[in-house]
Amino acid sequence: MTVRIACPHCKGKTRVTNSNDLSDGLKDVFVKDLYVQCLGKCGARSVVTMYFKHYVHPPEQDVVAMAREVLRQQEQLKINEV
């Protein structure tokens, strides 16, 4: 997968020169500050924040685990009702 970041000023191509992981140590969290430099005429340097928002299609093992958890909770509710 390739991510292309346009310069916020001139909309030209940029390159990432450095990055900082802002979610270091947090499970299932992805947040990074990307330091980018414009390769176009303006030569601007800026910081772009990239983060994970949500899955469109979660990994299959996660779906199975979620289904098992729902079934476990339903069984627990049935036991508590009796």
Phi, psi and omega in degrees: 000136178243134177251129177249130180245123179274147177298130180295340182271302187252357181067017178279179179290150177229167170229146178278124180259338181195164176210153175235128177276111182273351182249023183305122178089356179262126182288137176061026178236135178228109176220126179224143166266123178253125177269117185241150178236131180291133177266358180273201185292327188283330178066018183296151173242138183210171177242129180242134178261129178243135179215156175277131181260298179195165177278142168272322176220102184293158176303144185301320181297330177290323179295317179297316179297319178297317180297318178298319180295320178296315179296320178298317180294321178296318178297320179296321178295320179296319180296318182289334180285333185284000000 
